[in-house]
């Protein structure tokens, strides 16, 4: 069938909209949209359609009859077989405008309008310091790359435009060394993070002959440490398991403001150093120089350290679910005599109550994509003067922002900091003041 793409959806795929609704067999809702990957508003396309897992209609491009004025040739040769980037086929002007509109439209749906929309910041290509490859052994050959979009197929990726080039230099070396310790037919995820010029690598999945590190894995790890800039290699069976360090050349440390943190394996860091710096700048500029402050969902201290550095008088309480991150923060605070108290707490199950919240002058929260619905409901009724929200999800950010404004907070500003280059993901910082 022939269609013309109307707009992009929130996942970066274009959609066609007709006047005729179609019943969804799976979920019972009615839809008049066909979503098409790698399409651009204005494209006239020939597509074939199918039902997707959500029950909607998914289109696949058979032929581009007439390209949109905003369509460009994707610069990456792996774009059609890689599920990482979603927007390399659109012009730079369209890309930047769409990313900003993604946030503004989410706010509009909640009837929200900040006083100020700050100038957006876009982080360039070749800056991604963290990648997760999928490794798959087929006979004696190891495939190491990304899964194709909406597929379980793994494709070798020799070049990646968004990743730090040093990360990609490791790819062929890892393929060679992994050959002797992967089980045929089993997928293993390979997380690589570049930190201060060295690499932290974590394998997730079944390795060795019996599914866990054996002599072959330990020998492989020792060889990699010797032959590359990998400083530590760890393993876990499943994603949420604690990591077992197989070999470590030396502790991996990172500076966050006043804190030098010894990072546990698989520590969450912002995907780019440049984006991290811009986020820290945006957050810290909104905070006072005095008073008791809180950092919720603090991780390893990305904002905690800079908050401490700015404070001339006061203290910071940092809350995090992961015990190893909390221990690292408290150890550094004790060593340097800093006014920091890190607390292990699952804020989804046990959010801070009003008595606890009202002790603070200012608060920062940077939750996962799901947002912080329960915690924000309590924040809205608190007496905290300044709240700074960091988010990678416009929809949950807007939902939480509306709760804060309904509780008496003024929506001061919003800023896009785009460190998810060529993808549909965005990062934003919002400021709220108690009236």
Secondary structure as GFF3:
##gff-version 3
##sequence-region A 1 435
A	DSSP	beta_strand	2	4	.	.	.	ID=ss1
A	DSSP	beta_strand	7	8	.	.	.	ID=ss2
A	DSSP	beta_strand	14	23	.	.	.	ID=ss3
A	DSSP	beta_strand	30	36	.	.	.	ID=ss4
A	DSSP	beta_strand	44	51	.	.	.	ID=ss5
A	DSSP	beta_strand	57	66	.	.	.	ID=ss6
A	DSSP	three_ten_helix	79	81	.	.	.	ID=ss7
A	DSSP	alpha_helix	92	109	.	.	.	ID=ss8
A	DSSP	beta_strand	116	117	.	.	.	ID=ss9
A	DSSP	beta_strand	121	122	.	.	.	ID=ss10
A	DSSP	beta_strand	130	138	.	.	.	ID=ss11
A	DSSP	beta_strand	141	147	.	.	.	ID=ss12
A	DSSP	beta_strand	154	156	.	.	.	ID=ss13
A	DSSP	alpha_helix	165	178	.	.	.	ID=ss14
A	DSSP	beta_strand	187	195	.	.	.	ID=ss15
A	DSSP	beta_strand	198	204	.	.	.	ID=ss16
A	DSSP	alpha_helix	215	227	.	.	.	ID=ss17
A	DSSP	beta_strand	230	236	.	.	.	ID=ss18
A	DSSP	beta_strand	244	248	.	.	.	ID=ss19
A	DSSP	beta_strand	253	256	.	.	.	ID=ss20
A	DSSP	beta_strand	259	262	.	.	.	ID=ss21
A	DSSP	alpha_helix	273	284	.	.	.	ID=ss22
A	DSSP	beta_strand	290	296	.	.	.	ID=ss23
A	DSSP	alpha_helix	304	310	.	.	.	ID=ss24
A	DSSP	beta_strand	313	320	.	.	.	ID=ss25
A	DSSP	alpha_helix	323	336	.	.	.	ID=ss26
A	DSSP	beta_strand	340	344	.	.	.	ID=ss27
A	DSSP	alpha_helix	354	357	.	.	.	ID=ss28
A	DSSP	beta_strand	362	365	.	.	.	ID=ss29
A	DSSP	alpha_helix	373	379	.	.	.	ID=ss30
A	DSSP	beta_strand	386	391	.	.	.	ID=ss31
A	DSSP	alpha_helix	394	406	.	.	.	ID=ss32
A	DSSP	beta_strand	409	418	.	.	.	ID=ss33
A	DSSP	beta_strand	428	434	.	.	.	ID=ss34
###
